[in-house]
Amino acid sequence: MRWLGSLVSSAVDILALLAETLRSLKGVGRHPERLLAELSSIGTGSLIFLFATAAFMGVIIVFQTATQINKAIPDLSMLGAGFIRVMTAEMIPLLTGLMVSARVGSAISSEVASMVVTEQMDALRLANTDPTEYIVAPKLVASLVAVPILGLVSLATGITAGMLVGWIVFEIHPSTFLNFRYTYGYHFLSFCLKLLSFAVLIPLVSVIEGFRTGRQGAFSVGQAATRGVIMSSFFVFVADLSVSLLERGLWGAP
Amino acid sequence: MRGLLSHVGGITWLFFRAARYAVPLRLESREFSRILLHFGVKSLPLVLLTAVITGALMVLQTGAVVELMGATSMVGWASGVAVLREVGPVLIGVMFSGQVGSFNAAELGLMKITEQVEALSGLGVDPVRFLVFPRMLAMMLMLAVLTVYGDLFALIGGSIVSWGMFDLDPWVFWQQVLLPHPVDDLLEGVLKAVFFGLNISVVSCYFGLQVERDPWEVGVAVNRSVVTSAMGLFVIDYLFALARAGA
């Protein structure tokens, strides 16, 4: 049950760090070079990775569902409508969250951990710079900008890839496939809500895991990176389920 | 691009060097069982918790689409197939790579820094035989077992949500899951998981052993290991889908 306790204490830490970061948010403008560096590492750095994984996911899902449907009722005309809805409401946000956790979460945790170990955090405080303002706030702002864009790019990529497979392999014309009948406005709303919550959670959780290193020496950096990936992907799952349940609870009908 | 190709080549080479010890089987059984215990059992709680969430999500989304198409009686079947064949193995694999793969990369990186790997070579023991091959087998076995447990927990999560959200009796849900030959779907998922485990183990061992001297490289190794294994996972999954469409 120790891990359950640590999950709860992580959740409390996230709220505390979020409050502290929001307070130092106006200091981001003082270090524009930090913000640009974070934008490039969180956003541009993840682009190709997400592009590739989203394309694979679109292809795989269309392949699998089309072969399943063909077995039951050989009518693929509504495949596109269902596919676009599931991609928008669930698959692409979850994929984006998990892949950003994998790529960015471990990087942030090991970066912060190595700064703690080499006492750069103390150096920052001595130089009268608030570490939250200098390290955490730019990461939060950059990820709030980058993660939704990454999600939109993945959505476009995944749907295009699925459409191409439907067209080439299963001979579904794109005009039939691109059917938004089952995708409602609130699906897109929950898409945005999920991405925004991931954008807040991933950097904060990874920073917290980085700070947890203590001063046990350089060897704890690898462990911090590991914890960063696990905890941020876990919180991605929790946030995703919460938004999905909220969506279903608020609108009830499918 | 050149770096990527050289990593892919290195990973493949490491796989062949380790696979050499499979026929005839030369397994360091103590290391093998240590890894099973140490990595597998430790990752169980979080994997199962995420599996429950995954099952709940699948029923929420696929269930809604199936219901829209006017076939509520197929909610259990649709989410059962999706979980057993596709989503279960992939998401459990991603969590496994985040937890066990990255831990493994960090451990091997530290062994490299503290010159334990060189010490092994100095003793005349091939590090690939002593370190990589047991990990490879252990992770393939572990992920297969975890996938069976994870599928079970995902379907439990799914039955709870279909009960709460679609008023579908859990008994009916399980009947819908179990009646149409789920053994094929389960076996396909487990076979996938074995390949995912192979991918995660070789990739994480490779990046762990890439660490040279500097402790900071361990963080980089963990990052690269997670990213590359996720990529490999999707490629393998894609190959499975291709094979299925061809068959």
Interface residues (C-beta under 8 A of the other chain):
Chain A: W3 F49 A52 T53 F56 M57 V59 I60 I61 F63 Q64 T67 Q68 M78 G82 R85 V86 A89 E90 L94 L98 M99 S101 A102 R103 S106 A107 S109 S110 E111 A113 S114 V169 Y182 A218 F219 V221 G222 Q223 A224 A225 T226 V229 I230 S233 F234 F237 V238 D240 L241 S244 L245 R248 P254
Chain B: P45 L46 L49 T50 I53 T54 A56 L57 L60 Q61 T62 A64 V65 E67 L68 M69 V81 R85 E86 L91 V94 M95 S97 G98 Q99 S102 F103 A105 A106 E107 G109 L110 I113 M165 P215 W216 V218 G219 V220 A221 V222 N223 V226 V227 A230 M231 F234 V235 D237 Y238 A241 L242 R244 A245
